[in-house]
Amino acid sequence: MKDKYYELKVISSQIEPLKDLVFEFGFTCIEEIDGGFIIRDEESLDDTKWGLEEFASRFGCEITTDLQIKDNIDWINEYKKGIAPVAAGDFYIRPSWEKPKDGLIDIIIDPALAFGSGHHESTNSCLKLISKYAKNYKEALDVGCGSGILSIAMAKLGLSVSSCDTDELAVQSTSHNAKINGVNIEDIWTGSVTNSDKSYDIVVANIIADVILFLANDLKSKVKTGGLLILSGILTKYKSRIIDAFSQFELVENLTQNEWESFVFKNQGK
């Protein structure tokens, strides 16, 4: 852990597109505040600040940013105090200093500067859908694996799991967390779904709607006939576009938590 970290506070009257852009940049965790959000990272956030301001200027969004360098130790310790375990479907996601819960499948994810957990609605929904649908399948691909929580969940259900992310740090995080949880990731790579020439029983993509729409044909091509495609990380305003883009698959379930949508599609092989 470095002695210092960067904190970027963003305030805007049009916060949702800016949050979407931050997640597209590869950040998996932000702190929401009144009128905006805060990003923290041990690497410089100068480029992120510039990118958000440039995006805002081009699309007419009002934006105020404040970038500071702060001492690492104090906020990391405070952050740890605020991380509570969460139950989602058959799973119990907890930091290592908390105890497991009887009757639920244990997943250990410790907080970090980019912390992906079951607290966010999209990840929480994915875990519920994986609990419901994944048990009768054998091979899975986690696209945009982040902290690895969904990969670990599917591996704990006995699936052979492959994982990918365009962020090298996410790939490292998934590998690290898989070892902590005593599961094996069969294949993991830095890159997109297009780097694989295989097809899978289940493909999970918990990424933002714009990226899902961009990768729609590639995602569909990786699902075996009779297999499932689980999509999440989608704001409700994109719901109809997602349903249209995957209309050749059967819509099995649509799960809504607050303004976030998750979908289960089935490849009927038509």
C-alpha positions as CSV (number, residue, x, y, z in Angstrom):
1,M,0.0,0.0,0.0
2,K,1.3,3.4,-0.9
3,D,1.6,6.3,1.6
4,K,-0.6,8.6,-0.4
5,Y,-3.8,8.2,-2.6
6,Y,-5.7,10.4,-5.0
7,E,-9.2,11.5,-4.3
8,L,-11.4,13.1,-7.0
9,K,-14.7,14.7,-6.1
10,V,-17.1,15.2,-8.9
11,I,-20.3,17.4,-8.6
12,S,-22.7,17.7,-11.5
13,S,-26.4,18.3,-12.2
14,Q,-26.2,15.4,-14.7
15,I,-24.4,12.8,-12.7
16,E,-25.6,9.5,-14.3
17,P,-23.7,9.8,-17.6
18,L,-20.6,10.8,-15.7
19,K,-20.9,7.7,-13.5
20,D,-21.4,5.5,-16.5
21,L,-18.2,7.0,-18.0
22,V,-16.2,6.3,-14.7
23,F,-17.3,2.6,-14.7
24,E,-16.3,2.5,-18.4
25,F,-12.8,3.8,-17.4
26,G,-12.5,0.6,-15.3
27,F,-13.3,1.8,-11.8
28,T,-15.5,-0.7,-9.9
29,C,-16.2,1.4,-6.8
30,I,-17.3,5.0,-6.2
31,E,-18.6,6.8,-3.1
32,E,-21.9,8.5,-3.9
33,I,-22.5,11.9,-2.2
34,D,-25.1,14.6,-2.6
35,G,-25.0,15.9,-6.1
36,G,-22.0,13.7,-7.2
37,F,-19.5,11.1,-6.3
38,I,-15.9,10.5,-5.2
39,I,-13.3,8.3,-6.8
40,R,-10.2,7.1,-5.0
41,D,-7.1,5.4,-6.4
42,E,-3.4,5.0,-5.5
43,E,-2.5,6.0,-9.1
44,S,-2.9,9.6,-10.4
45,L,-6.4,10.6,-11.3
46,D,-5.3,13.5,-13.5
47,D,-6.3,11.7,-16.7
48,T,-9.7,10.7,-15.2
49,K,-10.3,14.3,-14.2
50,W,-9.4,15.6,-17.7
51,G,-11.6,12.9,-19.3
52,L,-14.7,13.7,-17.2
53,E,-14.3,17.5,-17.8
54,E,-13.8,16.9,-21.6
55,F,-16.9,14.7,-21.7
56,A,-18.9,17.3,-19.8
57,S,-17.8,20.1,-22.1
58,R,-18.7,18.2,-25.2
59,F,-22.2,17.2,-24.0
60,G,-23.1,20.3,-22.2
61,C,-23.0,18.9,-18.6
62,E,-22.2,21.2,-15.8
63,I,-19.3,19.8,-13.7
64,T,-17.1,20.8,-10.8
65,T,-14.1,18.7,-9.9
66,D,-11.7,18.7,-6.9
67,L,-8.6,16.5,-7.0
68,Q,-6.6,16.1,-3.8
69,I,-3.7,13.9,-2.6
70,K,-4.3,12.4,0.9
71,D,-2.7,10.1,3.4
72,N,-3.6,6.5,2.7
73,I,-3.7,4.8,6.1
74,D,-6.5,6.8,7.7
75,W,-9.1,6.3,5.1
76,I,-8.3,2.7,4.4
77,N,-8.9,1.9,8.1
78,E,-12.1,3.9,8.2
79,Y,-13.2,2.3,4.9
80,K,-12.7,-1.2,6.4
81,K,-14.9,-0.3,9.4
82,G,-17.8,0.5,7.0
83,I,-17.7,-2.7,5.0
84,A,-20.4,-5.1,6.2
85,P,-21.1,-8.6,5.0
86,V,-23.9,-9.0,2.5
87,A,-26.1,-12.0,1.6
88,A,-27.2,-12.4,-2.1
89,G,-28.9,-15.6,-3.3
90,D,-27.1,-18.6,-2.0
91,F,-23.9,-16.6,-1.2
92,Y,-22.5,-14.6,1.8
93,I,-19.9,-12.1,0.8
94,R,-17.7,-10.9,3.7
95,P,-14.3,-9.4,4.4
96,S,-11.8,-11.8,5.9
97,W,-12.2,-10.4,9.5
98,E,-15.9,-11.3,9.6
99,K,-17.3,-14.8,10.3
100,P,-19.0,-17.0,7.7
101,K,-22.8,-17.5,7.9
102,D,-24.4,-20.9,8.3
103,G,-26.4,-22.1,5.3
104,L,-24.8,-19.8,2.8
105,I,-21.8,-20.3,0.5
106,D,-18.9,-18.3,1.8
107,I,-17.1,-15.8,-0.4
108,I,-14.3,-13.7,1.0
109,I,-13.6,-10.3,-0.7
110,D,-11.5,-7.8,1.2
111,P,-11.9,-4.1,0.5
112,A,-9.4,-2.3,-1.6
113,L,-9.2,1.0,-3.5
114,A,-11.3,-0.6,-6.3
115,F,-13.7,-2.8,-4.3
116,G,-16.2,-4.9,-6.2
117,S,-18.7,-6.6,-3.9
118,G,-22.3,-7.8,-3.6
119,H,-23.4,-4.4,-2.2
120,H,-24.0,-2.8,-5.6
121,E,-27.4,-3.7,-7.0
122,S,-26.0,-5.1,-10.3
123,T,-23.6,-7.5,-8.6
124,N,-26.2,-8.4,-6.0
125,S,-28.7,-9.3,-8.8
126,C,-26.1,-11.3,-10.7
127,L,-25.4,-13.4,-7.6
128,K,-29.1,-14.1,-7.1
129,L,-29.5,-15.1,-10.8
130,I,-26.4,-17.3,-10.7
131,S,-27.8,-19.0,-7.5
132,K,-31.1,-19.6,-9.4
133,Y,-29.9,-20.7,-12.8
134,A,-26.2,-21.8,-12.8
135,K,-26.3,-25.1,-10.9
136,N,-27.3,-27.3,-13.8
137,Y,-24.5,-26.1,-16.1
138,K,-20.8,-27.0,-16.5
139,E,-18.8,-24.2,-18.2
140,A,-19.1,-20.4,-17.7
141,L,-17.4,-17.2,-18.8
142,D,-17.3,-14.1,-16.7
143,V,-16.9,-11.0,-19.0
144,G,-15.5,-8.0,-17.1
145,C,-14.6,-10.0,-14.0
146,G,-13.6,-7.1,-11.8
147,S,-12.9,-8.4,-8.3
148,G,-13.8,-11.9,-9.4
149,I,-16.8,-12.2,-7.2
150,L,-19.0,-13.7,-9.9
151,S,-16.3,-16.0,-11.2
152,I,-15.8,-17.3,-7.6
153,A,-19.5,-17.8,-7.1
154,M,-19.9,-19.9,-10.2
155,A,-16.7,-21.9,-9.3
156,K,-18.1,-22.6,-5.8
157,L,-21.2,-24.0,-7.5
158,G,-18.9,-26.5,-9.3
159,L,-18.7,-24.8,-12.7
160,S,-15.5,-24.7,-14.8
161,V,-15.0,-20.9,-15.0
162,S,-13.1,-18.7,-17.4
163,S,-12.7,-14.9,-16.7
164,C,-11.6,-11.9,-18.6
165,D,-11.3,-8.1,-18.2
166,T,-9.7,-5.3,-20.2
167,D,-8.1,-4.0,-17.0
168,E,-5.0,-5.9,-16.0
169,L,-5.5,-5.0,-12.3
170,A,-8.9,-6.6,-12.4
171,V,-7.4,-9.8,-13.8
172,Q,-4.9,-9.8,-11.0
173,S,-7.6,-9.1,-8.4
174,T,-9.7,-12.0,-9.7
175,S,-6.7,-14.4,-9.6
176,H,-5.8,-13.2,-6.1
177,N,-9.4,-13.5,-4.7
178,A,-9.9,-16.9,-6.3
179,K,-6.8,-18.3,-4.4
180,I,-8.1,-16.8,-1.1
181,N,-11.5,-18.5,-1.7
182,G,-9.9,-21.9,-2.6
183,V,-11.3,-22.1,-6.2
184,N,-9.6,-22.5,-9.5
185,I,-10.2,-20.2,-12.6
186,E,-9.6,-22.5,-15.6
187,D,-8.6,-19.7,-18.0
188,I,-8.2,-16.0,-17.4
189,W,-6.9,-13.3,-19.7
190,T,-6.6,-9.5,-20.1
191,G,-8.8,-8.6,-23.0
192,S,-12.4,-8.9,-24.1
193,V,-14.8,-11.8,-24.9
194,T,-13.5,-11.7,-28.5
195,N,-10.2,-13.2,-27.3
196,S,-11.9,-16.6,-26.7
197,D,-12.7,-19.0,-29.5
198,K,-14.8,-21.2,-27.2
199,S,-18.5,-21.2,-26.4
200,Y,-20.0,-21.7,-22.9
201,D,-23.1,-22.9,-21.1
202,I,-23.3,-19.6,-19.2
203,V,-21.9,-16.2,-20.1
204,V,-22.1,-13.5,-17.5
205,A,-21.5,-9.8,-18.3
206,N,-21.8,-7.3,-15.4
207,I,-20.7,-4.2,-17.3
208,I,-22.3,-1.0,-18.4
209,A,-25.0,-1.0,-21.0
210,D,-23.0,0.8,-23.8
211,V,-20.3,-1.9,-23.6
212,I,-22.9,-4.7,-23.6
213,L,-24.6,-3.2,-26.6
214,F,-21.3,-2.8,-28.4
215,L,-20.4,-6.5,-27.6
216,A,-23.9,-7.9,-28.2
217,N,-23.1,-10.1,-31.2
218,D,-19.8,-11.4,-29.6
219,L,-21.6,-12.2,-26.3
220,K,-24.4,-14.1,-28.1
221,S,-21.8,-16.0,-30.2
222,K,-20.2,-17.4,-27.0
223,V,-23.4,-19.0,-25.6
224,K,-24.0,-22.6,-26.5
225,T,-27.4,-23.7,-27.8
226,G,-29.6,-24.2,-24.7
227,G,-27.2,-22.0,-22.7
228,L,-27.8,-18.8,-20.7
229,L,-26.6,-15.2,-21.0
230,I,-26.8,-13.2,-17.8
231,L,-26.5,-9.4,-18.2
232,S,-26.3,-6.8,-15.5
233,G,-24.9,-3.3,-14.8
234,I,-27.7,-1.8,-16.9
235,L,-29.6,1.3,-15.9
236,T,-33.4,1.2,-16.5
237,K,-33.2,3.8,-19.3
238,Y,-31.4,1.2,-21.4
239,K,-33.9,-1.7,-20.7
240,S,-35.7,-1.6,-24.0
241,R,-32.5,-1.3,-26.0
242,I,-31.0,-4.4,-24.3
243,I,-34.2,-6.4,-24.9
244,D,-34.2,-5.5,-28.6
245,A,-30.5,-6.2,-29.0
246,F,-30.9,-9.7,-27.6
247,S,-34.4,-10.5,-29.0
248,Q,-33.2,-13.6,-30.9
249,F,-32.7,-15.2,-27.4
250,E,-35.6,-16.0,-25.1
251,L,-36.0,-13.6,-22.2
252,V,-36.2,-15.9,-19.2
253,E,-36.1,-13.3,-16.4
254,N,-35.7,-9.5,-15.8
255,L,-34.7,-8.6,-12.3
256,T,-34.9,-4.9,-11.2
257,Q,-33.2,-3.4,-8.1
258,N,-33.7,0.3,-7.8
259,E,-32.7,1.8,-11.2
260,W,-30.5,-1.2,-12.2
261,E,-31.7,-4.0,-14.5
262,S,-30.4,-7.6,-14.8
263,F,-31.5,-10.1,-17.5
264,V,-31.4,-13.8,-18.1
265,F,-31.6,-14.8,-21.8
266,K,-31.6,-18.3,-23.2
267,N,-30.1,-19.4,-26.6
268,Q,-32.8,-21.5,-28.1
269,G,-30.7,-22.1,-31.2
270,K,-33.2,-20.6,-33.6
